[in-house]
């Protein structure tokens, strides 16, 4: 089973993780030894493979209870709109991803 690595200061990321935790056996982490900038992207790590951005989200969804793997498959089938949407959200983080309650501002 893989590990989903996310920015705990990102409100949207934290809400996604809180939603997913009871629906998957995946692990979750806020730090990881990687070249990936974890302040700007999600990361999925499994068996030495790293998936970033929308691919990380797709992998997480694929490892959840039904019906969520269907959405993961859809993201994999339509990578261009999924990537564009992911990057739009990341670019607009100050307005789209309010800070998680109790977290300090960067």
Steps between C-alpha positions, in 0.01 A plus 500: 500500500623849419546822691333830415724795589337842526544854629325516838478880472276466193138501611375312192773235538417451867127469427574246225713293738237516775238380251721219367644358824193294600460376141849363432783302654757736346748679723517878524802721566584870498874453442699274270859475375446606139604751235133603464396838645236388747387860552353502151404144411352180636710184486411129494783255574467127446770236450762763417279675241400864548185653351441876519214745456184351347669160467549491879131580551405227250715243682342592833150465353591164343588370848173607661177310556241504221384714320812725522730282283274589206597866539867396519459312171332804343795719600737249341291485183480882471842616619507835318188655655589343837851651485364839394246502784759387757743772390227766499413411860871500597559840334199646678570341837468823699136530389402138430671324790447691817735422782404203712365599843772517764787517248743790479528719192806464280 
